[in-house]
Structures are given as C-alpha cells and as structure tokens.
C-alpha cells in the first residue's frame, strides 16, 4: 500500500478512528496496529508476510537467548545466529544474482568459463529496512543497551509498524519499544503536527519529486540522444527528486506515527545545506547513516585503532552502505565516492571544527551531484557515458524541446527550496511546526496544500526507496 494512494487515504483514518475511539486498552491498540500493519504490507504481496513473521520470530527468540545466557561465548554464538539468519535471507533475495554474475565475470577474466546460477526471486519490499531494524535489536541486547521485549505482540509490532515498515526511518528498539509498551493518550498538539507533516510530505512527493521525475526519466532513459546541458539539468533535478521523494516519504511516515501517539526520530535535516560530506551524512537518511556508524563503523574499530584503520573503516562502511541500496556496482561506486570524500576531509581539515560556509556547501553539493549519476543511471556503462558527456563541456542553449517543462519544474523546485530555506534560516525542525498552529491556521495550510496537490499533481509514482 502506497502512502500516495487512495487506499492509504482510506486506511489511515480508519485505523485512527478504531485506534482512539474503540480500543482503549494498550494491548488491544497494539493488536490492532499489528493487524493493520500486516494488512498494509500484504496489500503488496501477502506471501511475503511469512518472511517478515519468520524474521521477527527468529530475533525475538534469539534476543531472549542472548539476554538469559551468562557465558560470553554462547552469547556470541546466538548473536552470530541472528546475523546469519537475517543477512542470509537478505543476501538470498537481494544479492545472490549479483554475486553470482560478478563471480562469473571474475572467473572469465582468469580464463575460466562457467555458467551463471541465478534465482528468479522477487525482492520483498522493505526487506533491507526491517532486516536492519531487527539486527539492531539483537545487537543492542548483546551490548547491554536493551532488555528483550516481554511481549511477542509488542516485538512483532516493532518490526512491522506500518508507518516505517517499507522505507524507514529505521527505528531502534531503545526508542520504539518503550513507546509500544507505554499507554498512549491522544494529544491534540501531536495530532496537528502529524497532520501538517503528512500534507507537507505529500506535496514534496506528488508535486515536486514526481514532476521532476518526468524530466529525469526522459533524459536518463535515453542519454545517447542528450547534450551536456540537458544531462546536467537532469542530474541536478534528480538530486532534488530523490531528496523530496524520500524526505516526503519520511514526513508521511513520521506524521502518520504522530497521529497514533508515536514519535519517530528525524530522518532528514536539510542535507543540501551541509558544508561537508561528513555533515551531509549527519543530515541525509539519518536513521541509516547512524545505523552504519553504530553497528558497522564502530564494530570495525571506528577511529580507535589509528588513522589508517580509520580510513579503512570509513571506506568499508560507505562501500557496504552503497551495496545496501542495491545489488549493482553503480551503488558500490556511489558509496566509494562518499568514502573517498570522507577520507579526504579527514586528511585536509577537521570538518567538525572548521566551518567552510558557502564554499563548503558548493563543494559538498558537487561531490553529491557526481555520485548521484551512478545512483540514478541504469547501469555502469550508462553512468560512464553520462559522466563523459558532462566532461565534454558541450553546453548549449539547446534544450531538446524541454524548455517549457524545465521552466515548470524550476517553479516547483523554487517552492520546495524556499520552504527548506525558511526552515534553515529560522532553525525550526519541520516536526515541530504544526504543534503551535491554531485550528484556523492548520485548516488554512492544509487547504492550500490540498489545492496545490489538486492543481499540480499529474502522475503517481512509487517511492524511490521502495526498491531498496
């Protein structure tokens, strides 16, 4: 079920009414949310419900085993069992064909010809997200930061809670489980903030991101017929398409959770105002970047074992972070570009102490823009072709009949960036804006957003991060 679909417009208010008006006890509310979450997920393909239930069951039992086992060696074995089970399932569905074809290519270079073994498997939607979520649960128990959930219903809901199930934010058990187990009361301020954030998310997705996607798809789909100008514009538009698409999704997810009395952590914080790549990753897809830091980078040793090991850990973290996004060398290269940039920043200057101002913003955006080429291109060959086209510097005023569309999209982009600039200048988190609105002000804003959605909405597209 998509957030930007008619089904969700019916689904969310129905769950909201049942949740607050008919289910007073917390155990009944949790059961309702669990059933609703499974309905939400099965709307795409009910068969994969068994997979998420399997993953939930494994980590619920292993979490108990780790907590109640005294011997360190046995605790480690249970943790390894969780890693193998979760990453094994993820690798089977997402990476088997990639590793198989890559191995064949390597063997071919060595002169050995072998047949590729591939599996015709559908990638379960959201598997990368809920896999990381369940892994953080068992790892936190192993590290002594979390006690296992006493209720299997609570834990299953933690894994499958529908606002964040498909594409995050990747919530930690330390944040979400206490909220699931604590009685919740309806708060009007939270309701206002959630409702406003949902409509901001819909505007970001349906008006800005989907509109930009029309131009980006037409250019990146046929790069050989484009010139340097149209490719550059498409690359810039894609940088904002993916931002407004995923930030819009996160807004709807966080807002939907607020309507039900839950608080999710912020997932985007105006990343294109960053003055370094290090700062960019503190502002972009925050739940993933902090997960990679806490469970991968630190586990590898972080910056505790010397500068060379630190550089190695940075690069491995970003390469694996790129691979998390998809089974393609494009994503590995995308992660590698960010890894190299992070290492260079460590070598050249201390990004935590030194403020680079607008020069830092320009440099950061340029690096991010180059990396997006590999993220968006259909394959590595197309990415290299597009990069070569840009390096030709054959910029002209020939827009290949795209001029009217570019003007229209520039208007939408100006609206979105103006709102972001307002948040940046005022230093106001989007999550807090609607709390202090009066009823009339909230009604006015929502009416305006609905009007703009009605006037400018032209196409409905899947969220980009659903494929990861």
N, C-alpha and C positions, 0 to 999 in steps of 0.2 A: 504494500500500500504506500503510495507516494504522498508526501506532505502537500504537494501542489495538485491534489486530485479531488474530485467531487466526493469520492469515498471517504477521504480523511475529513473533509468539511462536515460530513455526517457523523463519522466515527468519534471524533474528539468531543463534540458537545454531548453526544450520547453517553460516553464514558464519564464525562464531567458531571452530568446530572445524576447518573446512577451512583457515582462515587461519593458525592457530597450529600445527596438527599436520601438515598435508600440504604446505604451501607455505613452505619455509624461506627461499628467496631473495627479496630485496625486489622484484625485477622481477616475480616470479610472484605475490607478495602484491598488488602494485599492479594487476596484470592481473585478478586475482580480484576485487578491490574494484571495479574499473571495470565488469566484467561484472555483478557483484551490484548495483551502483548503477543500471545500465541496466535490469536486471530489476525492481528496486524501482520505478523511475519508470514503466516500461512497464506495470506492473500496473494503472495508472490508464487509460492510453491509449497504446498502442505507437506510434501515428502521430506523437506529439509528440517522440519520440526524435530524429527527423530535425531538429527545430527546435533542440534543445539541442546536437546534434552540429554543426549549422551555426554556431550562436553560438560554440561552442568553437573551431571551425576558423578562423573569422574573426579572433578575438582572438589565437589562437596565432600566426598568420601576421603580423598587424599588430604584435604585440609584438616579433617578430624584426625587422621592418622599422624600427620606431621605434628599437630599440637599435643597429642597424647603420648607420643613416643619420646622417651627420655634419651636414648642413645643417639649421639650425633650422626653416626654412620648410617643408621636406619632412617633418620630424618632426611639425610641427603638422598638416600635411595628413593624415598617417597617423592621428594621434590623432582628428582630426575624422571620418575614415572610420569609426573604431571607434565613436564617439559616434552617428553617423548610422545605422550598421548596427544597433547594439543598441537605441537608443531608437526607431528606425524600426519594428523588429519589435514592441517593447513597445507603441508607440502604435497600431500596426495592430490588434493583438489586444485591447488593453485600453481604448484611449481614442478610437478612431475614431468610434464611435457617439455617445459623449458630446460630443465636439467638434462633430460634425455636427448633433446636435439643439440644442446651445447656439447654434450659428451661426444655425440656423433661427429660434430664439426671438429673437435679437437683430435679425435682418432683419425679423421680424414686427413688432417694436416700431417699426421705422423705416418700416413700411407696405409692405414687400416680402413677398409670399407666394411661398415656394419649397418644393419637395418635399424632404423629408429623405432623404439617401442613407445607408442602414445596411447593415452587413455581418453576416451570420448566422454568426459565428465563436465557437467555444468558447474560453474563456480557458484557455490552458495552465497547469496547476498549477505554482506555484513560479516562474513567469517573472520576476516582479518581483525575486525574491531572486537568482536566478543571473545576471540581467542586471546588477545592481549589483555582483555578485562579479567578473564578467569585466571590467566597466568599471574597477573599482579596480585590476585587474592592469595594463591598458594605461596608465592614468594614472600609476601608481607607476613603471612603466618610463620613461615620458616625463619624470617628475620626478627620475629618477636614484636612486630609493629601492629599486629591484628590478631584477635581471637576468632576462631571459626564461628560461623553463624550457627545458632542453636536451632533454627527453623529451616527446613528444606524449602519451604514455600518462599521464605524471605530470600534465600540464596538464589533460587531459580528466578525470582523476580529481579534480583540484582543483575543477573546475566542478561535477561531478556526484556527489561523495561523498555517499552516501545518507543518513547521519545529518542533514546540514544542507541537503540538496538542496531540500526542499519549502518550508520556512519558516525557514531560517536555523539558527543565527546566521550572519550574512553575514561569512564569513572573508576576511581579506586574504591575498594571495599571500605577503606577508612573514612571515606566521605559519604558514600551512598547507603551502605548497610545500616549505620545508625539511624538514618532518616527513615528507612523502611521499617525498622523495629520500634520507632518512636511514634506515639499517637500524633496525628496531624490535625490542625484546625484550619478552617478557612480564614484567610487573611485578605482583606479587600485590596490592600496595597500591593500584595504579591500578584493578585489577580489582574490588576491594572497593568503592572509592569510586564506580566507574561503576555497579556493580550496585545499590548503595543509592540512587544518584541516579535511576536508571531507575524504581525502585519508588516513590520519592517523587513523581516526575513522573506516573506512572500514577494514584497516589492523588489528586494535585492535579487531574488532568484528569477521571478517571472517577467519582470520588466527589464532589468539591466542585464543579468547574466544570459538569459535565453535569447535576448535581442542581439547581444554581442556574439553569441554562438552562431547565429545565422551567417555572419560575415566570416568568422574564423573558420567554420566548417567549409565554406565555399573556397577559401584560399588554401587552407592546409590539405583539403581533399584533392586539389589539383595544382600542386606547387609549380609544376613544369610550365604552366601557362601564365605564371605571375611574374611581375617585375619586382625589383628591390623595394619599391615604395609600398606596394600592396602587401608584401610579405612582412615588412616592418610594422605596418599598421595592424596587421592581423596578429602579430606576436605581442604587440602592446595591448591590443584588445583582449587577447587570451589571458594575459597576466591579470587583467581585471575581471574577465569572465570567470576564471576559476576561483578568484577571491570572493566575488559576490555570490557565486554559486554555493561554495562551501560555507562561507560566513552566513549566507542566508539560511542554509540548512541548519547550521548550529543555532541561529536565532530562533528558528521554529522549534527545534528540539528543546532548547533551554526555556523558551516561553511556554511550551506545552507542559513541561515539568512543573513550572511555577503554578500553572492553573491547578495542579494536583497537590500543591504544597511542598514540592521538592526544589532543592537548589543544586544546580549543576555548576561545575567550575567553568570559568570563561574559556572559550576555545580560540577566539581571535581578538587581537587588541591592536587594530590599526597597523598592520605589519609593514605597509609601504611607506610609513613614516620612520622606519628604522634607519639608524645611522651606521650599521654594520651588519654583516651576516649573522654574527652571534646574537645581536639584538633581534634580528628578523626571526630567528628560531625561538626567541622568547615571546614572540608576538603571533607567530603563524602556527596554526594547528597545535595549540599549546598542550593539549592533553597528550598528543603523540610525542612531541619533542621532549616533554618532561618524562614520559614513559621511557623513551630511548635513553635519556640521561640517567634515570634512577635504576633501571633494570638491565641496561646493556652497557653503557659507558662506564658507570661506576663499578659494575660487576667485572669489567675487563681490567679495572685498576684505576680508571679515571686519570687524574693528574698526580697521583701519589707515587709513581714509580719512575720519575724522571721525564725529561722533556721529550725524548724520542718515543717512549712508550705512550706518552700523552698524545703525540701526533698520530701514532698508530691507532690508538683507541678512537680518536676523533674520526679518522678516515674509515675505520671498520664500522663505526656507529652510523655514519652517513651512507655508506655503501649498503648496509643492511636495511637502513631506513628507506633508501631508494627501492631496494628489492621488495620491501614490504608493500610498496604501492602497486607492484605488478611484476609479472614474470616476463621481463623483457630487458635487454641490455640498455635500452633507452633510459629506463628508470635507474639502473645501476650507474650510468654515466651522469644522470641528473644528480644523484646522491654524491657521486665523486666530485662534481664541480663544487658543491657546497662544502664537501670535506676539505678540498684544496683551499677554498676561500677561508675557512675557519682556521686552518693551519697557518696560512699566510698572515692572517690578522694577529695570531699569537706571536709570529716572528717579528712583525713590523711594529705593532703597537698593542697596548693593553686596552681592549675595547670596553672594558668595564669602567675605566677611569677617564679615558680620553673621549671627549665629545667632538665629533667631526662636522656637525652642522649640516648644512645643505649639501656640502661636498660628499659627506658620508652617505646621505640619502641617495644622491645620484649614483655613486659608486655601487651601493647595495642594490639599487633597482636594476642597474646594468647587469650585474652578475646574475641576479634572479631572472632577468629577462632572457639572457643567453641560455640559462638552464631550462627555462620553460619550453624552449624549442625542442629539446629532447623529450620532455614530458608529453608534449602535445603531438609531435609527429607520429605518423602511422607506424614507422619502423626506423631503424638506424640509417638506412640508405636515404630515406626521405629527410631525416633530420640533418644529415651531412649536406644534402642537396640544398636545403633551405638556408643553412648556415653559409654555404658557399655563395648563394645568391645575394645574401646580405653583405658579404665581404667584397663582392664585386663593386659595391657602392654605386650601382647604376640607378640612382634615384631620379625620378622624373615626376612630372605632374600628371602622368597618365594613370588613371585610377581604374582602368578596365571596366567602365560603366558602374563603378561602385560609389561614385561621389555622393549621390543623394542618400544612400544607405549610411555612408560614413558620417555625414552631417547629422542624421537622425541619431545614430549611435553615440556620437560625441555629446549630444544633448542629454541622453540618458546617463552617460558616464559623468557628465558635469553634475547632475543631480546627486548621484551617489557619492562622488568625491567631495562635494560641498557639505553633505551631511557628515561625512567622516572628518573633514577639516574642522567642522564645528565641534565635534566630539573631542578632537585632538587639542584645539585651542582652549576649550573650556575644561579639559581634563575630566570629562564625565564618562563613566562606563555606560555603555548602552543598556546594560542590565538594570540600571537604576533609574533610567529616565522616567518611565511611566508611573513610578511609585507615587510621585507627588502631583500627578495630574488630577485636576478636578474632573467630575463626571462630564461636564460640558467640553473641557479641553480634550479629554480622551476621546469623546464622541466625534469631535471635530477632526482630530488627527486620523482616526480610523476611517471616517467618511472620506477624507481627502485621499488616503491610501487606496481605499476601495475604488474611488473614482479613477485614480491613475491606473490601477490594475485593469479596470474595465476599458479605459481608453487605449492603453498602450500594450496590453497583453496580446500576443499574436500566436505564440506557439508554446506547447508544453513539452518539456524535455526532462529526461531522467537527471537526477543529481549526479555530477561528475564522479564524486567519491563513492557512489554505489558500486562501481566496477572494482573497487579495491577491497 
